[in-house]
Amino acid sequence: VGVMHGERGTARRAAYGADYQIAGKTGTAQVVAIPQGEEYDSEALEERQRDHALFVGFAPADDPQIAVAVIVENGESGSGVAAPVARKVFDAYLRGIYPLADPVLGARTP
């Protein structure tokens, strides 16, 4: 819950405005090895070499009805890319809110 709703939660932006609590964990999966002492620089990598974005979670946190796992290949940010996708799935399932057009999910109707 702290990841999604905590003051310092890494994915709090993805949970902003939700009328239910989400419990989740964000992460990344490294695709290519970065030599020791060097920093990850996504712009220096080909898109296919960029980290995968991860999110796993469930909602509502106090009475789970749905669990979601999201992997966005080469998405780079679990909190910035994968968690917002999960939020859309949670909203669709729990609230019947379907985005009409979304750059990630595409056009959706109930």
Secondary structure, DSSP 8 states (H G I E B T S, - for coil): -HHHHSTT-TTHHHHTT-SS--EEEEEEE--S---TT----GGGS-GGGS-EEEEEEEESTTS--EEEEEEETT---IIIIIHHHHHHHHHHHHH----SS-TTT-S---
